[in-house]
Amino acid sequence: MSCAQEKSLKNPVYSTTIFRGQQGEKEVNAFNKNKAEREKLMAETIEKADAAKRKLEEQQAILNSIDSTERIGDLDSKIKSIFNRTQQIIDELNKTSPYTSSGQEKTLKLATELNDLMHNYINPLSKLVEANKEVVRLGSDINFSTGSFILSKEGKKKVSQLVAKIADEIEKWKIYLNHHNENIFSNSEYKTIILVNGYADMQGSMDAETRKKKNFELSEKRAKAVADELKIQLNELKSKYNLVFDIQSKGRGEELPYENVSTSKKGESAARRISSVSLVVGPKILLYND
């Protein structure tokens, strides 16, 4: 995704007293007032389109800074989809004359759509993008018994904290949506997407190939154990918060966990024995891709 500078529009220069129309600069008067107003509408719509693109590019840049193993792919897809529609609107504006009644009608329609995109999608998506930056790491030494994939009491407590966080985020979204009267949020359905990655260290007395296989299987089972506990506890929230959830788990074996490079140079480092959890929660429509 890029700014697509070659498709950017040049803002018509407009002030309350100067009309810069097709025939050159003139004072606004009774004869050109309507055209001047149409020119102003076009300029304001272009500014909205530019603002929408800049915000989407900022959101994409933040997502790109998150490691691919911990990034919520649905956010990527949603942002790119809205960016593409914003670019289409700009392309349509490029073909529209601000000096005709039909051009004014089309510009008004596009301005309304841009306003809806900003309020219903682009602004609230910023909250989800920021949430994706927060990753919770469950240390296997604390949350699992040695060599086991069964969650300990402490592990289940950590999962409970994550579920409580989801409930808290939904309550915050309710407050946010109470200040927005758009019909798009009227159903108040919520969704959470959760990614669980399991990692293992490089310990084991067997040969390297067998060790890697065993550690991959262990990391996979630990990630699934966290995901299964999340499902059990989230099922209790489904009806209360009109919530749906999508939980994905993946074993990564002896891979080096993201952001643990400095502490994980040695294969037996405890920093490798973790399960990482990244999640977002928000109105279902923001996390649903057509």
C-alpha positions as CSV (number, residue, x, y, z in Angstrom):
1,M,0.0,0.0,0.0
2,S,1.4,3.4,-0.9
3,C,0.4,7.0,-1.1
4,A,-0.2,6.7,-4.9
5,Q,1.1,10.2,-5.3
6,E,0.5,10.2,-9.0
7,K,-3.2,9.9,-8.3
8,S,-3.3,12.7,-5.7
9,L,-5.6,15.7,-6.4
10,K,-4.6,19.3,-6.4
11,N,-6.8,21.3,-4.0
12,P,-8.6,24.2,-5.7
13,V,-7.5,27.4,-4.0
14,Y,-10.6,28.8,-2.4
15,S,-11.4,31.6,0.1
16,T,-14.6,33.3,1.0
17,T,-13.9,36.2,-1.4
18,I,-12.0,34.7,-4.3
19,F,-13.4,32.3,-6.8
20,R,-10.7,30.5,-8.9
21,G,-12.8,29.0,-11.6
22,Q,-12.2,27.7,-15.1
23,Q,-11.9,31.2,-16.5
24,G,-9.4,32.4,-13.9
25,E,-9.5,34.2,-10.6
26,K,-12.5,36.4,-9.9
27,E,-14.2,38.0,-7.0
28,V,-17.2,36.0,-5.6
29,N,-20.4,37.7,-6.7
30,A,-24.0,36.9,-7.2
31,F,-23.3,35.3,-10.6
32,N,-20.5,32.9,-9.6
33,K,-21.5,32.3,-6.0
34,N,-23.0,28.8,-6.7
35,K,-19.9,27.7,-8.6
36,A,-17.7,29.1,-5.8
37,E,-19.6,27.0,-3.3
38,R,-19.2,23.9,-5.5
39,E,-15.5,24.6,-5.7
40,K,-15.3,24.8,-2.0
41,L,-17.2,21.5,-1.6
42,M,-14.7,19.8,-3.9
43,A,-11.7,21.2,-2.0
44,E,-13.1,20.1,1.4
45,T,-13.9,16.6,0.0
46,I,-10.4,16.3,-1.3
47,E,-9.0,17.3,2.1
48,K,-11.1,14.5,3.7
49,A,-9.8,12.0,1.2
50,D,-6.2,13.0,1.9
51,A,-6.8,12.8,5.6
52,A,-8.4,9.4,5.3
53,K,-5.4,8.1,3.3
54,R,-2.9,9.5,5.7
55,K,-4.6,7.9,8.7
56,L,-4.8,4.5,7.0
57,E,-1.2,4.7,6.0
58,E,-0.3,5.5,9.6
59,Q,-2.3,2.5,10.8
60,Q,-0.7,0.2,8.2
61,A,2.8,1.4,9.3
62,I,2.0,0.5,12.9
63,L,0.8,-3.0,11.8
64,N,3.9,-3.5,9.7
65,S,6.0,-2.8,12.8
66,I,4.4,-5.8,14.6
67,D,6.1,-9.2,13.9
68,S,4.1,-11.2,11.4
69,T,3.7,-14.0,14.0
70,E,1.8,-11.6,16.3
71,R,-0.1,-9.5,13.8
72,I,-3.9,-9.9,13.4
73,G,-4.2,-10.5,9.7
74,D,-7.9,-9.4,9.6
75,L,-6.8,-5.9,10.5
76,D,-4.4,-5.9,7.6
77,S,-7.2,-7.0,5.2
78,K,-9.7,-4.4,6.6
79,I,-7.3,-1.5,6.3
80,K,-6.2,-2.4,2.8
81,S,-9.9,-2.8,1.8
82,I,-10.8,0.7,3.1
83,F,-7.6,2.2,1.6
84,N,-8.6,0.8,-1.8
85,R,-12.1,2.3,-1.5
86,T,-10.6,5.6,-0.5
87,Q,-8.4,5.6,-3.6
88,Q,-11.4,4.7,-5.8
89,I,-13.2,7.8,-4.4
90,I,-10.2,9.9,-5.2
91,D,-10.1,8.5,-8.7
92,E,-13.8,9.4,-9.1
93,L,-13.2,12.9,-7.8
94,N,-10.5,13.3,-10.4
95,K,-13.1,12.7,-13.1
96,T,-15.7,15.0,-11.6
97,S,-16.1,18.7,-12.4
98,P,-17.0,20.9,-9.4
99,Y,-18.7,23.4,-11.6
100,T,-21.8,21.5,-12.7
101,S,-24.9,20.5,-10.7
102,S,-24.3,16.8,-11.5
103,G,-20.7,17.2,-10.4
104,Q,-21.9,18.8,-7.1
105,E,-24.3,15.9,-6.6
106,K,-21.6,13.4,-7.1
107,T,-19.2,15.2,-4.8
108,L,-21.8,15.4,-2.1
109,K,-22.3,11.7,-2.3
110,L,-18.6,11.0,-2.1
111,A,-18.1,13.4,0.7
112,T,-20.9,11.6,2.7
113,E,-19.2,8.2,2.1
114,L,-15.8,9.6,3.2
115,N,-17.3,10.9,6.4
116,D,-18.9,7.5,7.1
117,L,-15.6,5.8,6.4
118,M,-13.8,8.1,8.8
119,H,-16.3,7.8,11.7
120,N,-17.4,4.2,11.2
121,Y,-14.2,2.5,10.2
122,I,-11.0,4.5,10.1
123,N,-11.1,6.2,13.5
124,P,-12.2,3.1,15.5
125,L,-9.7,0.9,13.7
126,S,-7.0,3.0,15.3
127,K,-8.0,1.5,18.7
128,L,-7.7,-2.1,17.3
129,V,-4.3,-1.4,15.7
130,E,-3.0,-0.1,19.0
131,A,-4.4,-3.1,20.9
132,N,-2.6,-5.5,18.5
133,K,0.8,-4.0,19.7
134,E,0.2,-5.5,23.2
135,V,1.4,-9.1,23.5
136,V,1.0,-11.2,26.6
137,R,3.7,-13.8,27.2
138,L,3.0,-16.9,29.4
139,G,6.2,-18.4,30.7
140,S,6.0,-22.2,30.4
141,D,8.1,-22.7,33.5
142,I,5.3,-21.1,35.5
143,N,2.2,-22.0,33.6
144,F,3.1,-25.6,32.7
145,S,4.8,-28.4,34.6
146,T,8.1,-29.4,33.1
147,G,7.7,-31.3,29.9
148,S,3.9,-31.0,30.2
149,F,1.3,-29.3,28.1
150,I,-1.4,-29.2,30.8
151,L,-2.0,-25.7,32.1
152,S,-1.2,-25.2,35.8
153,K,-3.3,-23.3,38.2
154,E,-1.2,-20.2,37.6
155,G,-1.6,-20.7,33.8
156,K,-5.4,-20.8,34.1
157,K,-5.3,-17.7,36.3
158,K,-3.3,-15.9,33.5
159,V,-5.9,-16.9,31.0
160,S,-8.6,-15.6,33.3
161,Q,-6.8,-12.3,33.3
162,L,-6.9,-12.2,29.5
163,V,-10.6,-13.0,29.5
164,A,-11.2,-10.2,32.0
165,K,-9.3,-7.9,29.8
166,I,-11.6,-8.8,26.9
167,A,-14.7,-8.1,29.0
168,D,-13.2,-4.8,30.1
169,E,-12.4,-3.8,26.5
170,I,-16.0,-4.5,25.5
171,E,-17.2,-2.2,28.2
172,K,-14.9,0.5,26.9
173,W,-16.2,0.0,23.4
174,K,-19.8,0.4,24.7
175,I,-18.8,3.8,26.1
176,Y,-17.2,4.7,22.9
177,L,-20.2,3.7,20.8
178,N,-22.6,5.5,23.0
179,H,-21.0,8.7,21.7
180,H,-21.6,7.6,18.1
181,N,-25.1,7.3,16.7
182,E,-24.3,5.7,13.4
183,N,-26.6,2.9,12.4
184,I,-23.6,0.7,11.5
185,F,-23.0,0.1,15.3
186,S,-26.6,-0.4,16.2
187,N,-26.4,-4.2,16.7
188,S,-23.6,-4.0,19.2
189,E,-22.2,-7.4,18.3
190,Y,-18.6,-7.9,19.4
191,K,-15.8,-10.1,18.2
192,T,-12.4,-11.0,19.5
193,I,-9.5,-12.5,17.4
194,I,-6.8,-14.2,19.4
195,L,-3.4,-15.6,18.2
196,V,-1.6,-18.1,20.4
197,N,2.0,-19.1,19.6
198,G,3.8,-21.8,21.5
199,Y,7.6,-22.0,21.7
200,A,10.1,-24.5,23.2
201,D,13.8,-24.4,24.1
202,M,16.5,-26.5,22.5
203,Q,17.0,-28.9,25.3
204,G,17.0,-32.7,24.9
205,S,19.5,-35.6,25.0
206,M,18.2,-37.2,21.7
207,D,19.6,-36.4,18.3
208,A,18.8,-32.9,16.8
209,E,16.1,-34.1,14.4
210,T,14.2,-36.0,17.0
211,R,14.6,-33.2,19.6
212,K,13.2,-30.7,17.2
213,K,10.2,-32.9,16.4
214,K,9.5,-33.5,20.1
215,N,9.9,-29.8,21.0
216,F,7.6,-28.7,18.1
217,E,4.9,-31.1,19.3
218,L,5.3,-29.8,22.8
219,S,5.0,-26.2,21.7
220,E,2.0,-27.0,19.6
221,K,0.2,-28.8,22.4
222,R,1.0,-25.9,24.8
223,A,-0.4,-23.3,22.4
224,K,-3.5,-25.5,22.0
225,A,-3.9,-25.8,25.7
226,V,-3.9,-22.0,26.1
227,A,-6.4,-21.7,23.2
228,D,-8.7,-24.4,24.7
229,E,-8.8,-22.7,28.1
230,L,-9.6,-19.4,26.4
231,K,-12.5,-21.1,24.6
232,I,-13.9,-22.5,27.8
233,Q,-13.7,-19.2,29.6
234,L,-14.9,-17.1,26.6
235,N,-18.0,-19.3,26.2
236,E,-19.2,-17.9,29.5
237,L,-19.1,-14.4,28.0
238,K,-20.8,-15.2,24.7
239,S,-24.3,-14.4,25.7
240,K,-23.6,-11.6,28.1
241,Y,-21.7,-9.6,25.6
242,N,-23.1,-10.9,22.3
243,L,-19.6,-12.0,21.6
244,V,-18.1,-14.3,18.9
245,F,-14.5,-15.3,18.9
246,D,-11.8,-16.6,16.6
247,I,-8.8,-18.3,18.3
248,Q,-5.9,-19.5,16.3
249,S,-3.0,-21.5,17.9
250,K,0.3,-22.5,16.4
251,G,3.3,-24.4,17.6
252,R,6.7,-22.8,16.6
253,G,9.0,-25.3,18.2
254,E,12.6,-24.1,18.7
255,E,12.0,-20.9,16.8
256,L,13.3,-17.8,18.6
257,P,10.4,-15.9,20.1
258,Y,10.0,-12.4,18.8
259,E,11.7,-9.7,21.0
260,N,13.6,-12.3,23.0
261,V,16.8,-12.2,21.0
262,S,18.9,-10.5,23.7
263,T,17.9,-13.1,26.3
264,S,17.7,-16.2,24.2
265,K,21.1,-16.6,22.6
266,K,21.5,-19.9,24.4
267,G,19.2,-22.7,23.2
268,E,18.3,-23.7,26.8
269,S,17.2,-20.1,27.8
270,A,13.9,-20.0,29.7
271,A,12.9,-17.0,27.5
272,R,12.3,-19.6,24.8
273,R,9.8,-21.5,26.8
274,I,6.7,-19.3,26.4
275,S,3.3,-19.0,24.9
276,S,2.6,-15.6,23.4
277,V,-0.9,-14.3,23.1
278,S,-2.0,-11.3,21.0
279,L,-5.6,-10.3,20.6
280,V,-8.0,-7.5,19.6
281,V,-11.6,-7.1,20.5
282,G,-14.1,-4.7,19.0
283,P,-17.4,-4.3,17.2
284,K,-17.9,-7.3,14.9
285,I,-18.3,-5.2,11.8
286,L,-14.7,-3.9,12.2
287,L,-13.3,-7.4,12.3
288,Y,-15.4,-8.9,9.5
289,N,-14.1,-9.0,6.0
290,D,-16.5,-9.5,3.1
